[in-house]
Amino acid sequence: MPGKKFHVNIMIPCIMEINNKINWISESLQGLKKGGLLINIRTIDSPIGAKIKVDGKWVLNFCTNNYLGLANNLKLKKAAKRAIDKYGIGPTAVRTIAGTTKLHLELEKALAKFKKTEDVITFQSGFNANIATIPALVGEGDLIFSDELNHASIIDACRLSKAEVVRYKHCDPKDLEKKLQNPPRTIRFGAGKTQNRKLIVIDGVFSMDGDIAPLPEIVKIAEKYECILMVDDAHGEGVLGKNGRGIVDYFNLHGKADIEIGTMSKAFGVVGGYVAGRKTIVGWLRQRARPFLFSSAMTVPDVASCIAAVKILEKSDTLVKKLWENTRYFKEKMIELGFDIGKSETPIVPVMLGEVKAAQEFSRKLFDNGIFAMAIGYPTVPLDKARIRVMMSASHSRKELDICLDAFSKIGEKLGVI
């Protein structure tokens, strides 16, 4: 009509179109919620120690990977503060441009000495260390032989590499050798000739079950079939071997594993990752590892704290011994109570409960009783293998262990688990 203005709201169709595109996300979230699989993220408001403040409540901490209690160690904190005063906070550059400080080099040298390897390269996390290493060593036309329960970071790194992945049965050297005897036919063309690279990759300690890889047998197979051998020792460092040097030291196999992946975020109590191994391999990673080339370096305060943590372990095995003392005591008592703790050989104690809803209910009741121990369910573990994963620490006192055991006993009886 003359003199009238019409306003057409073009935003409504656009919003509807966007909503249609992401409907599957809403439906998936609802499905997770109905299945009891929706992750509830709790908030921490205290230092990480034997006791922590979670969602406003002080509880005993049996949930984190703070194996040696170093996350709030005074020496580590002082080292970080000194580094901040000298270098500031962030590197604002990748290692190959302006992100390498003297402290980065000092940490790599200290780790190489600690691990008894030729060289070390550091990364921002253990996840990044795996993502950096596998695609730099193998690619399309190559073969990776991977334990079926390897960590998600290994799985993702294998996918990124585009190599063909052959999964072998968990901690089964016989099945690994069988797979190597009849490998898929793949061809890699490069350098003017046909090549075929083979990589065996395995966790040193498996994070959900706490079992230890049969590394001596794996080493023999790797040598027999001329495979590169890579061990992710994220949960072995600070736990196994002399002064917590890891699984290679535990089995006295120095020089037999080509690559050792490590993290500074568990027993060392900080954050960061590294690759320890042959100088040739580490040198290659400095040229080809994408997280090293295209992501900013570890922050200097973290690096300084990591150096302090390595020095503590070099000087004394007191914390490692305390960790194992606590582990043995807790496991013995849990078995006496009638709980199924699987095949754990380490301070990772899985309390097997089966259904995820049962595990979540148990975890909630533990929290109500002042114990922070998380339920682990699908997709982290198989659908019928839900559990409470109890993490031991050298920071726990005997009294705190007994309080936790008492809570497990009462809740286990109430829910008919024991």
C-alpha positions in Angstrom: 0.0 0.0 0.0 1.2 3.5 -0.7 3.0 5.1 2.2 3.3 1.8 4.1 6.7 0.1 4.7 7.0 -3.6 5.0 9.8 -5.3 7.0 10.6 -8.8 6.1 12.4 -10.8 8.8 15.0 -12.7 6.8 16.7 -13.9 10.0 14.1 -16.5 10.9 14.7 -18.7 7.8 18.5 -18.4 8.4 18.2 -19.4 12.0 15.9 -22.4 11.0 18.5 -23.4 8.4 21.3 -23.3 10.9 19.3 -25.3 13.4 18.5 -27.9 10.8 22.2 -28.3 10.1 23.0 -29.0 13.8 19.9 -30.9 14.8 22.0 -34.1 14.8 24.2 -32.6 17.5 21.2 -31.9 19.8 19.9 -35.4 19.2 23.3 -37.0 19.9 23.6 -35.0 23.2 20.1 -36.2 24.2 21.1 -39.7 23.3 24.2 -39.5 25.5 22.1 -38.1 28.4 19.5 -40.9 28.2 22.2 -43.5 28.0 24.0 -42.1 31.1 27.0 -41.3 28.9 27.0 -37.5 29.1 30.2 -36.3 30.6 29.7 -34.1 33.7 32.7 -31.7 34.0 33.5 -30.8 37.6 35.3 -27.6 38.6 38.5 -27.6 40.8 39.2 -24.6 43.0 42.4 -25.6 44.9 45.9 -26.9 44.3 46.0 -30.6 43.2 46.9 -32.6 46.3 45.6 -35.5 48.4 42.7 -33.2 49.2 41.1 -30.9 46.6 38.1 -28.6 46.4 35.7 -29.9 43.8 32.5 -28.0 43.0 32.9 -26.1 46.2 33.4 -29.2 48.4 36.6 -30.5 49.9 37.2 -34.2 49.1 39.9 -36.7 49.1 41.5 -36.9 45.6 41.7 -40.4 44.1 41.0 -39.1 40.6 44.1 -37.4 39.1 47.4 -38.7 37.7 49.4 -36.9 40.4 51.3 -40.1 41.1 54.1 -38.5 43.1 52.3 -35.6 44.6 54.5 -33.1 42.7 51.7 -30.9 41.2 51.8 -28.6 44.2 55.5 -29.1 45.1 57.2 -26.0 46.5 60.4 -26.5 44.5 58.4 -26.7 41.3 56.4 -23.6 42.1 59.6 -21.6 43.0 61.2 -22.7 39.7 58.1 -21.5 37.7 58.2 -18.1 39.5 61.9 -17.6 38.8 61.3 -18.4 35.2 58.4 -15.9 34.9 60.6 -13.2 36.4 63.3 -13.8 33.8 61.4 -14.8 30.7 57.8 -13.7 31.2 54.9 -16.1 30.4 54.3 -17.2 26.8 56.9 -17.9 24.1 54.7 -16.4 21.4 56.6 -18.4 18.8 57.3 -21.9 17.6 60.5 -23.6 18.6 62.1 -23.2 15.2 61.6 -19.4 15.1 61.9 -17.7 18.5 60.4 -20.2 20.9 63.5 -22.1 22.1 65.0 -20.8 25.4 68.0 -22.1 27.3 65.5 -23.7 29.6 64.0 -25.8 26.8 67.4 -27.1 26.0 68.2 -27.7 29.6 65.0 -29.8 30.0 65.8 -31.9 27.0 69.3 -32.6 28.2 68.0 -33.5 31.7 65.4 -35.8 30.3 67.9 -37.6 28.0 70.1 -38.2 31.0 67.2 -39.4 33.1 65.8 -41.7 30.4 69.3 -42.9 29.4 68.7 -42.1 25.7 70.8 -40.3 23.1 68.5 -37.3 22.7 65.1 -35.8 23.6 62.7 -33.4 22.0 59.9 -31.7 23.9 56.3 -30.9 22.9 53.3 -29.1 24.4 51.7 -32.3 25.6 52.0 -36.1 25.5 49.1 -36.2 23.0 51.1 -33.8 20.7 54.2 -35.9 21.1 52.3 -38.9 19.5 50.7 -36.7 16.9 54.1 -35.4 16.0 56.0 -38.7 15.9 53.9 -41.3 14.1 53.1 -39.2 10.9 56.7 -38.1 10.7 58.0 -41.7 10.6 55.4 -43.6 8.5 52.9 -42.6 5.8 50.8 -44.0 3.0 52.0 -47.4 1.9 53.6 -48.1 5.3 52.4 -50.4 8.1 51.6 -49.7 11.8 51.1 -52.6 14.2 49.1 -51.2 17.1 47.8 -52.8 20.4 44.0 -52.8 20.3 43.9 -50.9 23.6 46.4 -48.2 22.8 45.6 -44.6 23.9 43.4 -42.3 21.8 46.4 -40.1 20.9 48.1 -43.1 19.3 44.9 -44.0 17.4 44.6 -40.4 16.1 48.3 -40.2 15.2 48.0 -43.4 13.2 45.0 -42.1 11.3 46.8 -38.8 10.5 49.8 -40.8 9.1 47.6 -42.5 6.4 49.6 -45.7 7.0 47.7 -48.9 7.1 47.0 -49.9 10.7 47.0 -53.5 11.8 45.6 -54.0 15.3 46.8 -56.9 17.3 45.2 -58.5 20.4 45.9 -56.7 23.7 49.4 -57.4 25.0 49.6 -60.5 22.9 53.0 -61.0 21.3 52.0 -64.2 19.5 49.1 -62.4 17.7 51.5 -59.5 16.9 54.0 -61.9 15.3 51.2 -63.7 13.4 50.1 -60.3 12.0 53.7 -59.5 11.0 54.1 -62.9 9.3 51.0 -62.2 7.1 51.0 -58.4 6.6 48.7 -56.5 4.2 50.4 -55.8 0.9 51.3 -52.2 0.7 53.7 -50.2 -1.4 55.5 -47.0 -0.6 57.2 -45.3 -3.5 60.0 -42.9 -2.7 63.6 -42.0 -3.2 63.6 -43.8 -6.5 62.9 -47.2 -5.0 60.2 -49.2 -3.4 60.2 -49.0 0.4 58.0 -50.3 3.2 58.3 -49.0 6.7 57.0 -51.0 9.7 56.2 -49.4 13.1 55.1 -51.3 16.2 53.5 -49.0 18.8 52.3 -49.9 22.3 51.5 -48.2 25.6 53.9 -49.1 28.3 51.2 -49.0 31.0 47.6 -49.1 29.9 45.7 -46.2 31.4 42.3 -47.8 32.0 43.4 -51.3 33.2 46.8 -50.6 34.8 48.5 -53.5 33.2 52.1 -53.5 31.9 53.1 -54.2 28.3 55.1 -57.4 27.7 58.0 -55.3 26.4 60.8 -57.9 26.4 58.7 -60.1 24.0 57.7 -57.1 21.8 61.4 -56.0 21.6 62.4 -59.4 20.2 59.7 -59.4 17.6 60.6 -55.8 16.5 64.2 -56.9 16.1 63.2 -60.1 14.2 61.0 -58.3 11.7 63.0 -55.1 11.5 60.3 -52.8 12.8 60.7 -49.4 14.4 59.5 -49.8 18.0 57.7 -47.0 19.8 56.6 -47.2 23.4 54.2 -44.6 25.0 55.3 -44.5 28.6 52.9 -41.8 29.9 51.8 -43.9 32.9 55.1 -45.7 33.4 57.3 -42.7 34.1 57.6 -41.8 37.8 56.1 -45.2 38.5 58.2 -48.0 37.0 62.0 -48.5 37.0 64.7 -47.0 39.1 63.7 -43.6 40.4 60.6 -43.8 38.1 62.6 -44.0 34.8 59.8 -46.0 33.1 59.1 -49.3 31.5 62.3 -49.5 29.5 64.4 -49.2 32.7 62.0 -51.5 34.5 62.8 -54.3 32.0 66.5 -53.1 31.6 66.0 -52.7 27.9 67.8 -49.4 27.3 68.6 -48.9 23.6 66.1 -51.5 22.5 63.1 -49.3 22.1 63.7 -46.8 19.2 61.3 -44.3 20.6 59.9 -43.5 24.1 57.0 -41.1 24.3 56.6 -39.3 27.6 54.4 -36.8 29.3 55.2 -34.3 32.0 51.5 -34.0 33.1 51.2 -37.1 35.3 54.0 -38.2 37.7 56.0 -35.0 37.0 53.0 -32.9 38.0 53.3 -30.3 35.3 52.3 -30.3 31.6 54.1 -31.1 28.4 55.3 -34.1 26.4 58.5 -35.4 24.9 60.1 -38.0 22.6 63.3 -39.8 23.9 65.3 -42.0 21.7 68.0 -42.3 19.0 69.6 -39.0 18.0 68.8 -39.6 14.3 65.1 -40.0 15.0 64.9 -37.0 17.3 66.9 -34.9 14.8 64.4 -35.9 12.1 61.5 -34.9 14.3 63.0 -31.4 14.7 62.7 -31.1 10.9 59.4 -32.8 10.3 57.2 -33.0 13.5 54.3 -30.7 12.7 53.4 -29.7 16.4 57.1 -28.7 16.8 57.1 -26.7 13.6 53.6 -25.1 13.7 52.6 -24.7 17.4 54.0 -22.5 20.0 56.6 -23.9 22.4 55.9 -25.1 26.0 55.6 -22.1 28.2 58.8 -21.3 30.2 57.2 -21.6 33.7 56.1 -25.1 32.7 59.6 -26.0 31.4 61.3 -24.7 34.6 58.9 -26.8 36.8 59.6 -29.9 34.6 63.3 -29.4 35.2 62.8 -29.2 38.9 60.7 -32.4 38.9 63.3 -34.3 36.9 66.0 -33.2 39.5 63.8 -34.5 42.3 63.6 -37.9 40.8 67.3 -38.0 39.9 68.2 -37.4 43.5 65.8 -39.7 45.3 63.4 -42.6 44.9 61.5 -41.8 48.2 58.3 -40.7 46.4 58.3 -43.7 44.1 58.6 -46.1 47.0 55.8 -44.3 48.9 53.6 -44.6 45.8 54.1 -48.3 45.6 53.7 -48.7 49.4 50.3 -47.0 49.1 49.4 -49.0 46.0 50.1 -52.4 47.6 48.2 -51.6 50.7 45.1 -50.3 48.9 44.9 -53.2 46.5 45.3 -55.8 49.2 42.4 -54.2 51.2 40.2 -53.8 48.1 40.6 -57.5 47.2 39.9 -58.5 50.9 36.7 -56.5 50.7 35.6 -58.5 47.6 36.1 -55.9 44.8 37.2 -56.9 41.3 40.2 -54.7 40.4 40.9 -56.4 37.1 44.5 -57.2 36.1 46.1 -54.0 37.4 49.9 -54.2 38.0 50.3 -50.5 38.7 48.9 -47.6 40.8 46.0 -47.5 38.4 43.2 -49.4 40.2 40.1 -50.1 38.1 37.1 -51.1 40.3 35.1 -53.1 37.8 31.3 -52.5 37.9 30.0 -53.4 34.5 27.1 -51.0 33.6 27.9 -47.3 33.2 24.9 -46.2 35.3 26.1 -48.4 38.2 29.6 -46.9 37.9 28.1 -43.4 37.8 25.9 -44.0 40.8 28.8 -45.5 42.8 31.0 -42.4 41.9 28.2 -40.0 43.0 27.9 -41.8 46.4 31.6 -41.7 46.8 31.6 -38.0 46.2 28.8 -37.6 48.8 31.0 -39.4 51.2 34.0 -37.1 50.5 35.8 -39.3 47.9 36.6 -38.0 44.4 37.0 -41.0 42.1 35.4 -40.8 38.7 33.3 -43.4 36.8 34.8 -44.4 33.5 32.4 -45.6 30.8 31.9 -45.9 27.0 33.6 -44.8 24.7 36.7 -44.7 26.9 36.1 -48.4 27.8 33.7 -51.0 26.3 30.0 -50.7 27.2 30.0 -53.5 29.7 33.3 -52.6 31.3 32.5 -49.5 33.2 34.5 -48.9 36.3 35.6 -46.5 39.0 39.3 -45.7 38.2 41.1 -45.2 41.5 44.4 -43.4 41.2 47.0 -43.9 43.8 49.4 -41.1 44.9 52.5 -40.8 47.1 50.7 -37.8 48.7 48.0 -40.1 50.3 48.4 -40.8 54.0 47.5 -44.2 55.5 44.6 -42.6 57.2 43.3 -41.2 53.9 43.6 -44.6 52.3 41.5 -46.1 55.1 38.8 -43.4 54.8 38.6 -44.3 51.1 38.5 -48.0 51.8 35.7 -47.5 54.3 33.6 -45.5 51.8 34.1 -48.2 49.2 33.1 -50.9 51.7 29.9 -49.2 52.8 28.8 -48.2 49.3 29.7 -51.5 47.8 27.5 -53.3 50.4 24.7 -50.9 49.9 24.6 -51.3 46.1 25.2 -55.0 46.2 28.6 -54.9 44.6 30.3 -56.9 47.4 
